[in-house]
């Protein structure tokens, strides 16, 4: 069955003149690149089976991850964007009859409903550190589609955990243990809400005045590699996703790495995501090494 899926996607990714695949996410991503004046020179894909089950004697359902690599030309510059999405395919008597991207469940709540973590801590407690953006980005590039066994992995919502690991790799100091509602920390097999939950990290970065903290910026163009973007996809006040900036494109716009739908050098606005809506809100955070 994976051979059939491989042939299915090889045709779709290499037949640039076909309109039959206009609604697939690789084609949508290609269209967004063209709207920004870029050219997708080549798309290549690879699949990995997650599960397979018989619906009945004639039908079989397969869940798999489709990873697509996009070679993008922007002016005189080339870069590679990579994206992985969960898919569900249905076969009837061995023939592929349906294939669709499967949405990732909305972030699981691993915290109390009221935990907007806004910490206005006394600046007399000096927790200085030098944020190494290069190391943070190096970590994001190494682990964008892999799991570091030193940390817990959350199957359906690992985005904030991944960004926290990147910040930690850049030298951000942990504090607050063992209170999960305080600070930003990971120790043994326990962690703060702000380490693993997008909503809590957004509010922690806004409120922290020592150690790891974020300075809110007005424009994505102001972000640097190693900075953080938070996403409220539905504009309902519940922050859903976190990504880390790893590079800037030729228009000085950020490209991000992220988990959950594993992504590398993805354009920052996420308009090619199933989760995105026109009501989407963003917060742009400069990760700061110094005290207020």
C-alpha positions as CSV (number, residue, x, y, z in Angstrom):
1,X,0.0,0.0,0.0
2,X,2.9,2.4,0.7
3,X,4.1,1.7,-2.8
4,X,0.8,2.8,-4.2
5,X,0.9,6.0,-2.0
6,X,4.5,6.6,-3.2
7,X,3.4,6.5,-6.8
8,X,0.4,8.6,-6.0
9,X,2.5,11.4,-4.5
10,X,5.3,11.1,-7.0
11,X,2.9,12.0,-9.8
12,X,1.3,14.9,-7.8
13,X,4.6,16.4,-6.8
14,X,6.3,16.2,-10.2
15,X,3.4,17.1,-12.4
16,X,3.6,20.9,-12.1
17,X,1.0,21.5,-14.9
18,X,-1.8,19.5,-13.3
19,X,-4.7,21.3,-11.7
20,X,-6.2,18.1,-10.2
21,X,-4.3,18.6,-6.9
22,X,-5.1,22.2,-6.3
23,X,-6.5,21.5,-2.8
24,X,-3.5,19.5,-1.5
25,X,-1.3,21.2,1.1
26,X,1.9,20.9,-1.0
27,X,0.1,22.7,-3.9
28,X,-1.3,25.3,-1.6
29,X,2.2,26.0,-0.2
30,X,3.5,26.3,-3.7
31,X,0.8,28.8,-4.5
32,X,1.6,30.9,-1.4
33,X,5.3,31.0,-2.4
34,X,4.3,32.2,-5.9
35,X,2.1,34.9,-4.3
36,X,5.2,36.2,-2.5
37,X,7.2,36.2,-5.7
38,X,9.1,32.9,-5.0
39,X,9.4,29.9,-7.3
40,X,9.3,26.4,-6.1
41,X,11.8,24.7,-8.3
42,X,11.3,21.1,-7.1
43,X,9.1,19.2,-4.6
44,X,10.1,15.7,-3.4
45,X,8.3,13.5,-0.9
46,X,8.7,10.6,1.5
47,X,6.1,8.7,3.5
48,X,6.2,6.8,6.8
49,X,3.4,4.5,8.0
50,X,2.0,5.2,11.4
51,X,-0.8,2.7,11.6
52,X,-2.9,0.3,9.4
53,X,-6.3,-1.2,10.2
54,X,-9.1,-3.1,8.4
55,X,-12.3,-1.2,8.2
56,X,-14.0,-4.2,6.8
57,X,-13.1,-7.2,4.5
58,X,-12.7,-4.9,1.5
59,X,-11.5,-1.6,3.0
60,X,-8.3,-0.7,4.8
61,X,-7.3,2.6,6.4
62,X,-3.7,3.7,6.6
63,X,-2.4,6.6,8.7
64,X,1.0,7.9,7.5
65,X,3.2,11.0,7.7
66,X,4.0,12.7,4.4
67,X,7.2,14.7,4.4
68,X,7.7,17.1,1.5
69,X,10.9,19.0,0.7
70,X,10.5,22.3,-1.3
71,X,13.5,23.8,-3.1
72,X,12.6,27.5,-3.2
73,X,14.2,30.2,-5.3
74,X,13.8,33.7,-4.0
75,X,15.5,36.3,-6.3
76,X,19.1,34.9,-6.6
77,X,18.9,32.8,-3.4
78,X,17.9,29.2,-3.0
79,X,16.7,27.6,0.3
80,X,15.0,24.4,1.3
81,X,11.7,24.2,3.2
82,X,10.5,21.0,4.7
83,X,7.2,20.0,6.1
84,X,5.6,16.9,7.5
85,X,1.8,16.3,7.7
86,X,-0.3,13.5,9.0
87,X,-2.5,11.8,6.4
88,X,-5.3,9.3,6.3
89,X,-5.7,7.0,3.2
90,X,-8.5,4.5,2.5
91,X,-8.0,1.6,0.1
92,X,-10.8,-0.5,-1.4
93,X,-9.7,-3.9,-2.6
94,X,-6.2,-2.6,-2.6
95,X,-7.0,0.5,-4.7
96,X,-6.5,3.9,-3.2
97,X,-9.9,5.7,-3.1
98,X,-9.4,8.5,-0.6
99,X,-6.5,10.4,0.8
100,X,-6.6,13.5,3.0
101,X,-4.6,15.5,5.5
102,X,-5.6,14.7,9.0
103,X,-5.8,17.7,11.3
104,X,-3.8,17.7,14.5
105,X,-6.0,17.8,17.6
106,X,-6.2,21.2,19.4
107,X,-3.5,21.4,22.1
108,X,-4.3,19.2,25.0
109,X,-4.8,20.9,28.3
110,X,-2.0,19.9,30.7
111,X,-2.8,22.8,33.1
112,X,-5.5,24.5,35.0
113,X,-7.9,26.6,33.0
114,X,-6.9,29.8,34.7
115,X,-3.2,29.5,34.2
116,X,-2.3,32.7,32.4
117,X,1.2,32.9,33.8
118,X,2.1,36.5,34.2
119,X,5.1,36.9,36.5
120,X,6.0,40.3,37.7
121,X,9.0,39.2,39.7
122,X,11.3,41.6,41.6
123,X,14.2,42.8,39.5
124,X,16.4,42.7,42.6
125,X,16.9,39.0,41.9
126,X,19.6,39.1,39.2
127,X,19.3,36.1,36.9
128,X,21.5,37.3,34.0
129,X,22.5,35.1,31.1
130,X,23.9,35.4,27.6
131,X,21.5,34.0,25.1
132,X,23.4,32.1,22.4
133,X,21.2,32.4,19.3
134,X,23.5,30.3,17.2
135,X,23.2,27.3,19.6
136,X,19.4,27.7,19.8
137,X,19.1,27.6,16.0
138,X,21.6,24.8,15.8
139,X,19.4,22.7,18.2
140,X,16.3,23.7,16.2
141,X,17.9,22.5,13.0
142,X,19.1,19.2,14.5
143,X,15.8,18.2,16.1
144,X,13.1,19.7,13.9
145,X,11.9,16.3,12.8
146,X,13.3,14.1,15.5
147,X,12.9,13.6,19.3
148,X,15.6,14.2,21.8
149,X,15.4,11.3,24.2
150,X,16.5,13.6,27.1
151,X,13.1,15.1,27.1
152,X,9.5,13.9,27.3
153,X,7.7,14.0,23.9
154,X,4.0,14.9,23.5
155,X,2.6,13.1,20.6
156,X,-0.1,15.6,19.4
157,X,1.2,18.9,20.7
158,X,5.0,19.0,21.1
159,X,5.5,22.5,19.7
160,X,6.1,24.4,22.9
161,X,8.2,21.7,24.4
162,X,10.4,21.8,21.3
163,X,10.8,25.6,21.5
164,X,11.6,25.4,25.2
165,X,14.4,22.9,24.4
166,X,15.8,25.3,21.8
167,X,15.8,28.1,24.3
168,X,17.4,25.9,26.9
169,X,20.1,25.0,24.3
170,X,20.7,28.7,23.9
171,X,21.5,29.1,27.5
172,X,18.2,30.3,29.0
173,X,18.2,29.6,32.7
174,X,15.5,27.5,34.3
175,X,13.7,28.6,37.5
176,X,10.6,27.9,39.6
177,X,10.9,24.2,40.3
178,X,8.9,22.4,41.7
179,X,5.8,24.7,41.3
180,X,4.4,23.9,37.8
181,X,2.5,27.2,37.7
182,X,5.7,29.3,38.4
183,X,8.7,30.0,36.3
184,X,10.0,28.0,33.3
185,X,11.7,24.7,34.0
186,X,12.1,21.0,33.2
187,X,13.5,18.6,35.7
188,X,13.6,14.8,35.7
189,X,10.1,13.8,34.4
190,X,8.3,17.0,35.5
191,X,8.0,20.5,33.9
192,X,6.3,23.8,34.3
193,X,3.2,24.7,32.3
194,X,5.2,27.4,30.5
195,X,7.7,24.8,29.3
196,X,5.1,22.7,27.4
197,X,1.9,24.6,26.8
198,X,1.6,27.3,24.1
199,X,-0.8,29.5,26.1
200,X,1.3,29.5,29.2
201,X,4.5,30.2,27.3
202,X,3.0,33.2,25.6
203,X,2.0,34.8,28.9
204,X,5.2,33.8,30.7
205,X,7.3,35.5,28.0
206,X,5.2,38.6,28.4
207,X,5.4,38.7,32.2
208,X,8.8,37.4,33.1
209,X,11.2,40.1,34.3
210,X,14.3,37.9,35.1
211,X,16.1,35.1,33.4
212,X,14.2,34.0,30.3
213,X,11.9,36.8,29.1
214,X,10.4,38.1,25.9
215,X,10.1,41.7,24.6
216,X,7.0,42.1,22.4
217,X,7.8,43.4,18.9
218,X,5.3,45.0,16.5
219,X,6.5,43.4,13.2
220,X,7.8,40.0,12.2
221,X,10.6,41.8,10.3
222,X,12.1,42.9,13.6
223,X,12.6,39.3,14.7
224,X,16.1,37.7,14.8
225,X,17.1,34.0,14.6
226,X,16.4,32.5,18.0
227,X,13.3,34.6,18.6
228,X,9.8,33.2,19.2
229,X,6.4,33.5,17.6
230,X,3.2,32.6,19.4
231,X,0.0,31.8,17.5
232,X,-3.7,32.1,18.4
233,X,-5.1,30.4,15.2
234,X,-8.8,31.1,15.9
235,X,-8.4,34.5,17.5
236,X,-10.3,33.3,20.6
237,X,-7.7,34.3,23.2
238,X,-6.4,30.8,23.6
239,X,-2.8,30.5,22.3
240,X,-2.4,27.3,20.3
241,X,1.1,27.1,18.8
242,X,4.7,28.2,19.3
243,X,7.6,28.3,16.7
244,X,11.2,29.5,16.7
245,X,12.8,31.7,14.1
246,X,15.8,30.1,12.5
247,X,16.4,32.3,9.4
248,X,15.2,35.4,7.5
249,X,14.3,35.3,3.9
250,X,15.4,37.9,1.2
251,X,12.4,40.1,2.2
252,X,13.6,40.0,5.9
253,X,10.7,37.9,6.9
254,X,11.2,35.1,9.4
255,X,11.4,31.4,8.6
256,X,10.6,29.1,11.5
257,X,11.1,25.6,12.7
258,X,8.4,23.8,14.7
259,X,7.0,20.5,16.0
260,X,3.6,18.9,16.0
261,X,3.4,19.3,12.3
262,X,7.2,19.1,12.0
263,X,8.4,22.0,9.9
264,X,11.7,23.5,8.8
265,X,12.3,26.9,7.3
266,X,8.5,27.4,7.1
267,X,7.1,30.9,6.3
268,X,6.2,32.5,9.6
269,X,2.4,33.2,9.0
270,X,1.2,29.6,8.8
271,X,-1.5,30.5,6.2
272,X,-0.9,27.1,4.6
273,X,-1.9,25.3,7.8
274,X,-5.3,23.6,8.4
275,X,-5.4,25.3,11.8
276,X,-5.1,28.8,10.4
277,X,-8.1,31.1,10.2
278,X,-8.5,34.7,9.1
279,X,-8.9,35.6,12.8
280,X,-5.4,34.4,13.6
281,X,-3.4,36.5,16.1
282,X,0.4,36.6,16.5
283,X,2.8,37.6,19.2
284,X,6.4,38.3,18.2
285,X,9.0,38.0,21.0
286,X,12.6,39.1,21.1
287,X,14.3,36.7,23.5
288,X,16.3,39.0,25.9
289,X,19.4,38.2,27.9
290,X,19.3,41.3,30.1
291,X,17.2,42.6,32.9
292,X,14.4,45.2,32.6
